[in-house]
Amino acid sequence: MIEDIELEALINDVYEYYGFDFGSYSRASLKRRVSRVFYLDGFKHFHEFLSKVRTDPEYCKRMIDEITVNVTEMFRDPSFYMTLRKDILPLLGTKPFIRIWHAGCSTGEEVYSMAIMLKELGLLHKSILYATDINAAVLETAKSGIFPLRMIKDYADNYRDSGGQEDFSDYYIANYGYAKFSEDLSEKMVFSQHNLVSDTSFNEFDLILCRNVLIYFDNNLQKRVVNLFDDSLAVLGFLALGTKETIKYSISPTKYKQFEREKIWRKIKE
């Protein structure tokens, strides 16, 4: 494991040389991720690694991609998706148009999960799903809608556990060990790079999902990001976070009402 002082040197250099700010990321998870890249790439001494980062912009970009990848899956936490399917999406379905933002979408499995549910509820035609991430490499995967076939059995189980009743295999074509999801789903998606640390709001949304991203940020950055979501959310819109995340310390408790047991809050006033 790399030392704390080495991690601080890396954070400072990446900011100074490339303008990319890891200063507000949780040190424990950042240290684990940087150490993994350090050892995987075969470095013996930290100064060699730091020199490579400073002098090779392509290497630095790849390192940033490696340490900002978040693991995800389709219909992750089926009870959460069941709540969306049964309670949240039907409420949004009364609107003439539905705007959804998946912030920190990673490789896009959750975005495709959402599109499948919207299609089954007859709402996809009037929805648009904005999917953003800081990491350009994962966005390319998300855009392609191509996922390893070995994961599909688990995804199909999650789909059924979250209330899905169609044949899951109708949504993709299997080929050479991969599943390519239907373009009926992806044509309602807009993918773009967005940095939650430094970028601002870019639209008004009815539902914002950012699950298991805030846990990698320190308290001040969590507050900043929750306020960014608040600025981006329509009144009576919904905000959904990961199972270990909360808005409790970030925003006035009177503005939001938590939705049952899940980490979903409804904005009740501006």
N, C-alpha and C positions, 0 to 999 in steps of 0.2 A: 504494500500500500504506500502511495506517495505521502510525503510529510505535509503538514498544514502550511508551512512556510512556502513550500514548493507550489502548492495549489494557489496561494495568494499571488505568487510571481506569475503563474500562468494566467490567472484572471486579469491581472494588471496589463500584461503584455498583449493579450487578445483584445482588450479594450483599446490600448494605445495604438496598436498596429492596424487593427481591423474595425474598431468602433463597435464591437460586439460585447454587450455588457452581461457578464455572468455574476456581477457583484451581489445581486439579490437572490441568487439561487441558494437553496439549502445546501450547506457545506457538506453534510454527511453523504447525501446522494450524489453530489457533484464529484466528491472525492472517490467514491466507488466507481463511477463511470469513467472518470479520467484515468484511474489506475488500470481499469480493464483495457482501455485503448493503449496505454503505455506498455503493458505486458504483451498484449496481442500483437503489437507492431514490433516487438522484439528489442525494445530499448533496454539498455543496462544502466545508463546514467541519466538523471533528470535533465542535466544541462544540454545533453544531445537532443533530447525530446523538445526542450524549450527552443533551442536553436532552429530545429526543423520547423516548428510552428511559426517562428518569427520570419524565416526566410523563404518559406514555401507556401504561398497563399492557397494552392490547391490542397495541400496536406491539411492546412488549418481548416479549410472548408469541410473536408471529409471528417476531421476530428469533431468539429461542431455538429455535423450530421449524426455521427456516432453517439455523441453524448446527449443529444436532444431527442432521440427516438423513444417514444412511449409505447409500451406493449399494449395491444388492444385485441378485441375479438368481436365477432358478430353477436348481437343480442346478449352482451356481457351483463351479468346480474339480471336474469330473466324477470324477477319480480319488479325491477325498475321499468323494464319494457312493457310489462303487463299493465302497470299504472299509466304509462304513456298511452297505451293502446285503448284502455277502457275509460280513462278519466280525462286525460289532458288533451289528446288529439281531437276527440269529439267536441270539446269546448272550443278549440281553435277552428274546428270545421264550420262553425257558424259565420266565420269571417269571409269576406269576398276573396281574400288572398292571404296566404300564410308564408311568412318569412322566417326561416330557421337558420341559426348560426351554430355550426359545430366548430368550436374554438379548440385548437390543439388536436386536430382530427387524426393525426398520425397517418397510418396507411389506409384509413377510410372505411374500415369494417363497420363502424357505428353509423356512418353516413348512409351506407347501403342498407343497414338494418332499418333506419328511419324511413328510407324511400320505400322499402317493402311494406312497412306498416301503413304508410300513407296511401300506397296503391290499393291495399286491401280494404282500406276505409273509404275509398273513392275520393281521396283528397289530393292525390299526387298532381293531378292536372292543374290545380290552382296553388301549388306550392313551389317555392324555390329554396334550395338548400345551399347555403354558403358554407364552404368547408375550408378552414385555414390552418396553417401550421407554419412554424418558423423554418422547418426543415424541407428544403426543395426536393430532396431525394424521396422522402416518404410521400410527398404530394404527387410525384410521378406515378408511384404504385397506386395511390388512391384513384387518380384519374383513369388509370387503365382498367380498374375493376377486376383485376386478375389476382386470385388468391390461391395458395397451395391446396390441392385437392385433399391432402391428408388432414386438413383442418375442418373439412366440410361436415364430417359426421358430428363433431362437437357443435358446430354452428347450427346444424339442423336440429340437434337436441335442444339447444338454447332457444331456437325459434319456436319449437313446440311448447317448451316450458313457459314461454312468454305469451302464450295464447294464440300462436300461429296455427292455422288449420288447413292451409293449402299444402300441396306437394312442394317441398322446398326446392327440389331439383328442377322445377319449372322456371326458376329464376336465373339459372346459369347453364352454360354449355361446358362439359368436361372435355379436356383435351391435353394430352401429354403431361399428366400429373398436375394440371392446373384447372381451376374453375373460372370461367370468364362470365361476369354478371351482365345481365341484359342492359342494352343501351336505353331501353324504356326508362330505366331507373336513373342512369347517369346523365341523361339529357336534361334533367331538372337540377343538376348540381353545378355549382361554380366553385372551382378550386383556386386559391391564391395564397401567396406567402403573406404572413402577418405575424409580427412580433409582439406578443402580449406585454413584453417589458417596455417597449418604446413606442409602439404605434397607437393611434387613436381610434375612436369609433368610426365606422364607415357606413352605417345604415341604422334603421330602427327595426327591431325584430320582435316576433311574437313568442319565440322560444329560443333560448340560448343554452347549449350544452357544452360543458367544459369539465370532463370527468377524469379525475386522477392526473391533473396537471398542476394544480395549485400546491399539492403536497411537496413539489420540488422547489417551491419558492419560500423565502423567509416571510415573516409576518407583514412587514411593510409592503412588500411587493404583492402579497395576497390581497391586502387592502386596496392597493392601486388597481389591481385587475378586477376585483369585485366592483369597484366604482366605475371602471370602464364598462363592465357589463350592465350596470345600473343605467349609465348614460345611453346604452344601446338598446334598452328593453322598453317596449311600449307598456303603458299602464294596462294592467290585467294580463300581461305576458308572464311567461314562466322561465325560471332559471334552474338548471339542473347541474349539480356537482357530483363528485365521486363520493364513495361511501365514508371516507375519512375526512371529508371537507365540509366547511360551514361558512355562512356569511355572517355569523353571529357577532364577530368582533370587528366587522368591516363597515357596517352600514346601520342606519337607524332601524331598530327592530319594528317600529310602527309602520314602515313602508312595505314590509313583506309579511306574508303569512305562509308558514310551512305546510306543505301538502302531505298529510298523513305520515306514514313511516319513512317514505323515501326522501332522499336529499333533493327535494324539488320545492322551490319557493315561488309564490305568486306575488307579483308587484301590485299592491292594492292602492298606492297613491304616488303621485309624482314627487 
